[in-house]
Amino acid sequence: MQSLYPTTPSELSDDDLAELYAYPSERPWLRTNFVSTLDGAAQGTDHRAGTISSPADQRLFALLRSLCDVIIAGANTARVEGYHPVTPSEARATTRTSRGLAPVPAIAVVSRSLRLDPILVRGGEAPTIVITTESAPSDVRKDIAAVARVVVAGERDVDFAAAREALVAMGHRRMLCEGGPTLMRDVVASGQVDDLCLTVTPLLIAGDRMRMAHGPSIEPAPRMRLRHVLEADGDLFFRYTRG
Ligand SMILES: NC(=O)c1ccc[n+]([C@@H]2O[C@H](COP(=O)([O-])OP(=O)(O)OC[C@H]3O[C@@H](n4cnc5c(N)ncnc54)[C@H](OP(=O)(O)O)[C@@H]3O)[C@@H](O)[C@H]2O)c1
């Protein structure tokens, strides 16, 4: 992998990448990470992201997970992709300990319906956090609260400013939102996105797959500022921060 902007002469090591994607220390920070085809699809023909990803994208995906306190995911992504608690063997121990991070990132799943995999809800090395609304089924919410941390933020739609505050109050200042597109649209609309990492893989799949943000238009469209572009095997890796 090499840097195209700004230019660097050599291959980037994992340490170089950790430096390029370091979270700021002075304030909480919400990063989002997506992969897209050249024609804008955020899902493969099998409705999963893995089929449009690549080894270099997987490397970055794992690295970004290793740099955060908490991974935020929409319930549908958790269902489709089979999200389970992160295990210590999946996390880069040295990267995490040298940054004062817990052995594994927690997962915070956003859901109204509370239709969630019990294995995810039960948590692992880190307790799972369920971010939901007042309108969620109260009996299910009570059952979930017996095993997971529940954050109620908003009446029908999660209020992401309140959810973010709750995560920070739990000590989760380095946040990584892994989508999907429906969640992404609402997080962007709430003005909470500080950082966007986007991999573009050289595929053209057409069809009617979702883009990385799906839902009503956002007006005015937030403008992001380019921080860097990396390249590996024809994949481009963009990092943008809030404009
Ligand atoms: N290309 C990529 O990088 C990437 C990344 C992630 C996912 N994906 C793909 O995207 C697809 C899934 O995305 P998706 O858009 O269908 O689902 P999603 O965004 O993962 O999840 C949507 C669900 O999250 C909950 N939710 C979202 N916003 C909410 C809000 N404001 N308030 C309350 N609850 C909220 C709801 O859960 P309930 O339904 O439980 O109420 C909603 O149905 C999959 O195909 C996945 O593979 C691609």
The ligand as an SDF file (V2000), in Angstrom:
LIG
                    3D

 48 52  0  0  0  0  0  0  0  0999 V2000
  -20.1200   -1.5700    2.2900 N   0  0  0  0  0  0  0  0  0  0  0  0
  -19.9700   -1.4680    3.5690 C   0  0  0  0  0  0  0  0  0  0  0  0
  -18.9480   -0.9970    4.0540 O   0  0  0  0  0  0  0  0  0  0  0  0
  -21.0770   -1.9370    4.4770 C   0  0  0  0  0  0  0  0  0  0  0  0
  -21.0290   -1.6630    5.8340 C   0  0  0  0  0  0  0  0  0  0  0  0
  -22.0710   -2.1290    6.6490 C   0  0  0  0  0  0  0  0  0  0  0  0
  -23.1190   -2.8150    6.0770 C   0  0  0  0  0  0  0  0  0  0  0  0
  -23.1470   -3.0580    4.7590 N   0  0  0  0  0  0  0  0  0  0  0  0
  -24.2670   -3.7780    4.1420 C   0  0  0  0  0  0  0  0  0  0  0  0
  -25.4360   -2.9950    4.3370 O   0  0  0  0  0  0  0  0  0  0  0  0
  -26.5590   -3.8500    4.5190 C   0  0  0  0  0  0  0  0  0  0  0  0
  -27.2560   -3.5190    5.8250 C   0  0  0  0  0  0  0  0  0  0  0  0
  -27.5480   -2.1570    5.8540 O   0  0  0  0  0  0  0  0  0  0  0  0
  -29.0000   -1.5770    6.1590 P   0  0  0  0  0  0  0  0  0  0  0  0
  -29.0120   -0.1740    5.7180 O   0  0  0  0  0  0  0  0  0  0  0  0
  -30.0210   -2.5320    5.6410 O   0  0  0  0  0  0  0  0  0  0  0  0
  -29.0880   -1.7050    7.7210 O   0  0  0  0  0  0  0  0  0  0  0  0
  -28.3020   -1.0190    8.9330 P   0  0  0  0  0  0  0  0  0  0  0  0
  -28.0780    0.4180    8.6670 O   0  0  0  0  0  0  0  0  0  0  0  0
  -27.1470   -1.8590    9.2980 O   0  0  0  0  0  0  0  0  0  0  0  0
  -29.3590   -1.2300   10.0910 O   0  0  0  0  0  0  0  0  0  0  0  0
  -30.6280   -0.6290   10.0030 C   0  0  0  0  0  0  0  0  0  0  0  0
  -31.3270   -0.9110   11.2940 C   0  0  0  0  0  0  0  0  0  0  0  0
  -30.6310   -0.2440   12.3660 O   0  0  0  0  0  0  0  0  0  0  0  0
  -31.5710    0.3100   13.2580 C   0  0  0  0  0  0  0  0  0  0  0  0
  -31.5390    1.7730   13.0790 N   0  0  0  0  0  0  0  0  0  0  0  0
  -30.8920    2.4620   12.1210 C   0  0  0  0  0  0  0  0  0  0  0  0
  -31.0800    3.7940   12.2950 N   0  0  0  0  0  0  0  0  0  0  0  0
  -31.8460    3.9250   13.3940 C   0  0  0  0  0  0  0  0  0  0  0  0
  -32.3910    5.0290   14.1000 C   0  0  0  0  0  0  0  0  0  0  0  0
  -32.1470    6.2960   13.7140 N   0  0  0  0  0  0  0  0  0  0  0  0
  -33.1440    4.7880   15.1980 N   0  0  0  0  0  0  0  0  0  0  0  0
  -33.3760    3.5250   15.6080 C   0  0  0  0  0  0  0  0  0  0  0  0
  -32.9030    2.4220   14.9880 N   0  0  0  0  0  0  0  0  0  0  0  0
  -32.1490    2.6310   13.9000 C   0  0  0  0  0  0  0  0  0  0  0  0
  -32.9000   -0.3080   12.8580 C   0  0  0  0  0  0  0  0  0  0  0  0
  -32.8950   -1.5850   13.5070 O   0  0  0  0  0  0  0  0  0  0  0  0
  -34.1350   -2.5730   13.6950 P   0  0  0  0  0  0  0  0  0  0  0  0
  -34.4480   -3.0910   12.3260 O   0  0  0  0  0  0  0  0  0  0  0  0
  -33.6540   -3.6660   14.6150 O   0  0  0  0  0  0  0  0  0  0  0  0
  -35.2200   -1.7650   14.2940 O   0  0  0  0  0  0  0  0  0  0  0  0
  -32.7320   -0.3970   11.3570 C   0  0  0  0  0  0  0  0  0  0  0  0
  -33.6430   -1.2590   10.7270 O   0  0  0  0  0  0  0  0  0  0  0  0
  -26.0260   -5.2640    4.4690 C   0  0  0  0  0  0  0  0  0  0  0  0
  -26.1620   -5.7270    3.1630 O   0  0  0  0  0  0  0  0  0  0  0  0
  -24.5620   -5.0940    4.8030 C   0  0  0  0  0  0  0  0  0  0  0  0
  -23.7850   -6.1140    4.2690 O   0  0  0  0  0  0  0  0  0  0  0  0
  -22.1460   -2.6330    3.9300 C   0  0  0  0  0  0  0  0  0  0  0  0
  1  2  1  0
  2  3  2  0
  2  4  1  0
  4  5  1  0
  4 48  2  0
  5  6  2  0
  6  7  1  0
  7  8  2  0
  8  9  1  0
  8 48  1  0
  9 10  1  0
  9 46  1  0
 10 11  1  0
 11 12  1  0
 11 44  1  0
 12 13  1  0
 13 14  1  0
 14 15  2  0
 14 16  1  0
 14 17  1  0
 17 18  1  0
 18 19  2  0
 18 20  1  0
 18 21  1  0
 21 22  1  0
 22 23  1  0
 23 24  1  0
 23 42  1  0
 24 25  1  0
 25 26  1  0
 25 36  1  0
 26 27  1  0
 26 35  1  0
 27 28  2  0
 28 29  1  0
 29 30  1  0
 29 35  2  0
 30 31  1  0
 30 32  2  0
 32 33  1  0
 33 34  2  0
 34 35  1  0
 36 37  1  0
 36 42  1  0
 37 38  1  0
 38 39  2  0
 38 40  1  0
 38 41  1  0
 42 43  1  0
 44 45  1  0
 44 46  1  0
 46 47  1  0
M  CHG  2   8   1  16  -1
M  END
$$$$
